[in-house]
């Protein structure tokens, strides 16, 4: 392993390392503290760690020694907190005073803000951050047998020096000997596989649990080496996934006439349970048409159970309901406003949003319905990279830590042409540009002779080929794909059905045949070659073998991703 990287998030965090044997980054699975694996987690993101801390201020000898500033850099003695899933489990529904659900926003703005209390002691944001990092390193050592001494931490692009100083102080106390930082947009660019052998304009859309942050940055090889980006424009709003959970909870409560303002001591438990169910349902309808919202007060909430009486205890919540809810609360309008603000800031510098070459989506709330489609409609599907919103920043930090960022650009999906079986007339997909292809390529990277289809038995006058983007699942990792309608599909696992999107179905013509090709003629009529230019355009060269006339000469057809 080459060091470790930590992506600190408001809702979830991730740890990764560079696998020397496979020469690729890998998320580290920490089963005790990561999100619950399997079907119980709609996102199926078992390597993400909830950024939650439950303080355990124990007074036994080992715990007191373990808090010593002399001992901590060398030994992890005793337990000082529960983090991640273990912390959430201890505060399911009802929140204890010694529980901090998140700490990153407070650390950035006010590290002295009190987030938890235990045994008459208060714990500020900097204390909670230290406890999270300590217990995280304990779990890393437990799983790998290695105590991290080198660490790369991702930071927001607009993080102040004070934020980095707080993380540096926590790392020193925990025995980290070499600590480096990388701006999240830089890490996202590396994680999404962008080659930066030239300066680029990149829009990073970071939409997480608490905020929507957009930044247009300029990145070059020099910026990558420094781990910092130059910000050209930025905008944002204080809205995120937690706000959406609240909206869903309130909407369902109103529909079922469920009381949320219970006047009893355990009202916080009821509110927390409803909010957790809202989050689960929200994530479920990312992928399914509907999910059931279950209203089940625990036995101790006598008042709530009595007020519910024989009323309905569940309701169907659909993807359409979520879209309508987001529209009603103005989420899509907020995103448009942010994009308009970015465009205005770029115009003030003599540029426009057309100079944005890539759009990188990070954060779980980018999976909300219509967000991808909204960005795709504005910038073009070929510019939006969205398939690993949770891992991109962590993976990019790994590449930075391992100095693996000198690679050229590559194609990230498979691309194929549609042909038809001459006997069954069923669609077939013939690969022309495989995933991982470095570009630019020779213009005859793929070359074949083809027989026109002559659909319906009529002479073929226009040579047509439909080019499709095909996103496959992988044996490892979590990937997402969006179909032609902008519907989110999960691609976790090699057995997942691929997402196939026709790119030029509206205008598939690649040249006119004169004379027309007859259905009875089964000899090859056309020679076609495909290649990819430096701007990711799939270029076609088409020669009519009958007339020896060139119908196309390395002309762009569709832009690849």
N, C-alpha and C positions, 0 to 999 in steps of 0.2 A: 504494500500500500504506500502511496505517496501522500502523506499528510491526510488531513480531513478537512471538509468544508462544512460550514454551518449557514443555512439560510434561515434567519430569524424572521418569522412572520407573525402578524397580529393574531391570526387564528390558528395556523399550523406552521410548524417548522420542519426542516429536513436536514439530515446529515448524509453526506456522501463521501466516497473515496474513489481514487483512480485505480482501477483494476489493471495491474501491470501485465498480467497474462493475456487478457482480452484487449488491452490497450483502449479502454473505454471507461467512462464514469459509471458508478453504480450507487444507487440509493442504499443506505445501510438499514436493514430491517432490525428493529429493536422491539421484539414482540411484547415485552412487558409494558411499554409506554406508548407504542404507536396506536393509531386508530384501529378499531376492532376489525380484524380481517374477515373476509367472506361476505356472504349475502346480506348480513346485518348492516353493512355499510353500503348505501346506494352508490357512492362514488367508487367503491372498491379501491381505496387508496391506503393500503395497510402499512405503507412505509412513512406516512406523514405522522408527525407528533403534535398533538394539540398543545398549544403554547400556554398551558395552564400549570399553576403551582399551588400545592396544598402544603403549607408550612408545618413542619413537625419540630417544634423547639424543645427537644428533649434535654433532660438534665442529667442523664446517666454519664458515666465517666468517658466512654468512647465517643459519644456525641459531643461532649464538651471539649475533649481533646481535638476532635475532628474540626471544630470551629476555630482552632488556633491558627493564626496567620503563619506560624512557623511550621505547623504540621501540614496544612492544606496543599502547599506546592509539592509535597512528596507523597502523602498518603491520603486516601479517602476513608477516614474512620467514621463509623456511625452513619446514621441517616439524618439528613437535615430537612428533607422535603420529599413529597411525592409529586411527580410531574406527569404531564401527558394524560394518557387514558386513566392511569391510576388516580390522578388528581380529580378528574371528572367523575370517576366512579364514587369517590368519597363525598361528592357534592351534587349528586344526581337529584335534581329538583330543588332541594333546599341548599342554600349556599352558606357555608360556615365562615366566621370572621377571618379565619386563617387561610382563606382561599382567594387566589387572584386568577381570574379567568384569562387575562392577558396583561402584558407589561410593556410591549414595544412602544406604543404611542406615548405612554407616560415617560419612558426612559428618554425618548427623543425630545420631549417638551419640558418635562419637569421631573428630573430623577429623584427629587426629594419628596415627591408625592407619596403619601401613605396608601398602600394597596392592600395590606393585610395586617391582622393583629393576632398574636398568640402568646398566652401566659404574660399578659400585661406588657408585652413588647410589641412595638410597631415595626413594620417592615416596609421600607420605601421601595420605589421602583428599582433603584440600583441594587437593593438587597434581593428582591425577587429575581432579577436578572441573574445575579450571582448564583442563587440557589438553583435556578433552572439549568444554568450551564454546568454547575457542579454535578447534579444528579444525571444530567445527560452524559457527561464524560464517564461517570460511573457505569452507566449502561453500555457505553461504547466499549469500555474495557471488559465488561462482563461478556459481551458478545464476541469481541475480536481477540481478547487477551492482550491488547495493546493499549497503553495509556497515551492519548494524544499529547504530543509536545509541539507540533506544528499545526496551525489552524488558519484557515481563510474564512472570514465572515463577510457576508454580503450586507451592503448598507444602502438605504434609499439615496437616490441621486442628489437630493437636496439636504442630506443629513449634515448637521453642523459638526464642527470638530469636537464639541462637547460630547456628542453621542458616541463618536469613535473613542474618545478618552474614557468614557464610562465602560465600554466593552473592553478596552485595553486593560483597565484596572482590574476588572473581573477576571480576565484571562491570566494576568500576572499572579493573582492570588491562587489560581488553580494550576500553576506550574507550566503554563504555555510559554515556551521559550522563543518561538517565532510566530508572530501574529501579523497577518496581512489583511487588508480590506479590498473589496472590489465593489464598485457601484453596481446596483442591481440591473440597470439597463445594459451595462457591458457584459455582465454574466448572462443575461437573457440572450444577447446576441450570440455569444459563444455556445450557449446551451441549445439554441435553435440551429446551430451549424453554419452560421454566416462566416464566410471568409472575408477578412478585413485587410486585404492587400491594397485597398484603396479607401479613401474617405467615403463615408456613407451617411445619409440622413435616415434616421430610424425613429419610428414612433413606437413607444412602449406604453401599452395600456395595462396598468396594474390595478386590477379590480378585485379586492379581497373582502375580508369580513367587515372592515370598518370604513374604508375610504375608496374612492375612485380617483386615481391619479394618472394623468397623462403627461408625457414628456417627449418632445422631439429633441433628439440628441445627435450630435455629429461624432462619428466614431472612425478612428483610423488605427493603423498598426501601433503607432506611438501611444494612443489612448489605451489600447489593450494592454500594453506592457506596463503602463502606469496604473491600470485598473480603474481609471476614472474617465468619465464622459464629459463632453462640453455641451451644456444645455442651451438649446436655441429657443425653445418655447415650452411652457408648461401650464397646466390647468388641472383643476380637480374639484371634487365635491365631497363633503363628509357623509357619504352614503355607501353602504356595502351590504354584504350578505346578512349581517345581524339585523339590519333594518328591514330587509325583505322578510326575514323570519317573523318579526314583529307584525308586519302588515298582514301576513298570512294568518297568524294567530288571531288578530283582531277581526279579520273578515270571517273566519270560521266561527269564532265566538258569537259574532253578531247573527250569523245565519242560524245557529243552533240555540241561540238565546242562552249561551253559557256564561255564567258570571265570572268576570276576571277580577272584580274588586271585592273579593271575599274579605270580610271583616274579622277574621280569626287569626290566631297566632301563626298558623301554618300556611297563610295565604301565599307566601313566597314559594313554598313547595309547589303549590298548584300552578302558579304562574310559570315557574321553571319547567315543570313537566309539559305544559302546553307549548312553551317556546321550543323545547327540544323536539316535540312531535312536529311542530311547524318546520323545523330545519330538516327533519327526516323526509317529510312529504315533499318539501321543495326540491331536495336532491333527487328524490325518486322520479319526479315528473320532468327532470332534465332529459330522461331517456324514455319514459313510458307515457302513454296518453293520459293516464290518471293513476292516482293512488288514494288510499283511504285514510282520512284523518280520524283517529280514534280518540274519543273523549272518555277517559276512564279515571276518575278521581280515586286516589288511594283511600283505604278504610278510615284513616284518621281524619280525613277532611269531611267531617259529618255535615257541616253547614253547606258545603258545595254539593255533596251528594243529595241532600234534602232539597236543595233548590232546583237541582236537575230533575228530580222525580223520575217520571217515566218518559222523559223527553228522549229524542234520538241521541245516541251516544257516538255516532260516526257519520261522516259524510264523504262523498267523493270529491276530491280536489283534482282538477284536470290541468293539463298544460295550458289549455286555452284560458282557464281561470287565472293562472299565474301571469300570462301575457296581459290579460285585462287589468289585473291588479297593478302590474308594473307600469302600464300605460296610465292608469288612474292616478298613481302617485308620481307621475312625471319622470320616471327613470330614463326612458328613451329620449325625452326632451333634454334632460340634464346632460346626457352623453353628447347629443348634438350641440348643445351650448358649449361644452368643453372643446369639442372639435372646432367650432367656429372661433373660439378664443385663440386656439393654437394657430389657426389660419390667419387671424388678424395680426398676431405677434410675428408670424413669418413674413407677412406682407410689409410690416413696418421695417423689416430688415432687407427688403428687396427680393424676397423669395415667396413661394406659395406652397400649398400642401402637395402640389404635384411633384415637388422635389423629394417627398418622402418615398424612399425606395422599398422599405419593409415595414410592416406593422406586426409587432410582437405582443401576443396576449399572454399575460401571466396573472395568476390569482384565480381562486375557485369561482368567483362571481362572473368571470368571463364566460362560464358555461350557461348562464341564464339565457332563456329563450330570446332570440332576435338580436342579441348583442353581436354575435359573429356576423349575422346577415347584415346588420346595420353598418358595420365596418367594411364588410365585403362590398356592399353597394357603393360606398363612398370611395374606397381605394382600389377595389378590384380583388377578386378572389385570389389571384396569383400573387398578391403582396401580403396576404394575411397569414401569419404563422401562429397556429393556435392549438396544435395537437398535444402539447405537454405543458399545460399551464402551471402544474405543480412542480415539475422537475426541471424546467428549463434554467431557472436561476441557479439551482443547486448544481446541475450538471456543468453549467458554464463556469461556476466558481471552481469546480474540479479541474476543468481544462486549464484555468488560470494557475491553479496550484501546481499542476504537473507540467506547465509550459507547453501545452499541446494546442496552441492556437495559431500555428503557422500553416494550417491546411487551406487548400483552395475550396471554392464553393462546390456544392454537390446537390444533385436533385434528391428530394426527400420522399417523393411518391413514385410509384410505378406508373408508366404511361403506355397505353396500348391503342391499337386501331381495332375497330369493329369489323369483323368479317362474318360470313354466313356459311354454314355447312351446306354444300351443294345438294345433299340428299334430304336432310331434315329441315333445312332453312333456319336452324337455331343459331342464335348469336354466339360468336366466338370472339375471344379477346386475344389478340396477338401482340405480345410485348414488343415495344420498339425502343423505349428508354427505361432501363431498369433503375430502381431506387439505388442511390449511392453513386450514380454516374457523375464524375467530375466534369465540369464544363469551363470553357468552351470545348466542343468536341469537333472531330472532322465532320464535314457535311454529309458524309456517307457512312456515318456510324452504323446505321441500319439500312440495308439495301436488299430489295427483292423485286421479282417480276410478278405482276398480278394480273388476274383475269377479271374484268368488270362483272358486277353482279347481275346486271340486266334484270332488275326486279320486275315481277309480274310478267316475265317473258317478253318484255318490250325492248327494242334496241336501246343501248345506253348512249346518250348524247352528252351527258355531263358526268365526269368522273368524280365520285363522291367518296370520301372517307371520314368517318367520325372518330375523333381522338378522345380517349377517355382517361381521366385520372383515377387511379386505383389505390386506395389506402388499405393496407393489410394490417392485421394484428401481429403481435410479436410474442415470442415465447416468454419474454420477460418484460417488465415495465408496464406502464399504463399510458395508453394513447387514445386520442379521440379523433373522430372524423366527422365532417359535416356533409350531408348529401346535397343533391342539386337544389332541394327546397330549403336548405339551411337548417335541417333537422340534425340535432346532435346524435352521433352514434358512438357506442363504446367499442374500442378495439383492443381490449386487454386480453391477451392470449392468442397464440398462433391459430387456434381453431375458430376465432371470431370471424363472422362473415365479412368480407371486404366491402368497403364503401366505394361504389363506382359512380363517377360523375362525368357525363358527356360534356365536353368543353365547346365543341363547335357544331352542335346538332342543328342549330338554326342556319348555319351557312357552311355545309360540309364540302362544297364544290372545290376541286383542285385542278380544274381545267376542262375544256370542251373537246369532245372527240369528233373529228371530221375526217373521214366518214364515221357514222355511228358504229358502235360495236354490236354485232348481231348475237342473239342468245345462242345460236347454234355453233358459234366459234368459241371453242374452249382453249384456244392457244393464248399464251400471255400477250396482252396488248400494251401493258404499261410497265415501265421500270421506275420504281420510286425509291428515293433515298431520304433519310431523315438525319438531322444533326441538331445540336443545340449551340446557339451563339453565346457571346459573352454576357448578353443581357437576359439569358434564360428563355429566349424565344426558340420554339421548335420550328426549324426551317425545313422546307420540303423542296426536293428537286424531282420533277416528274417529266419523263420522256415517253412520247408516243412511239412505240416500237414499229408500228405499221407505217407511219409517215416520217419517222426519225425527227420529229419536231419536239422541241422542249416546251412543255406547257408551263413549267415553273422552274426557276433557277435559284435555289437556296433562299426561297421567299418565306417570311414568317407566317405561321399558321395559328398557333396558340402560344401563350406564355405559360411556362411551367413553374412549379414551385419546388 
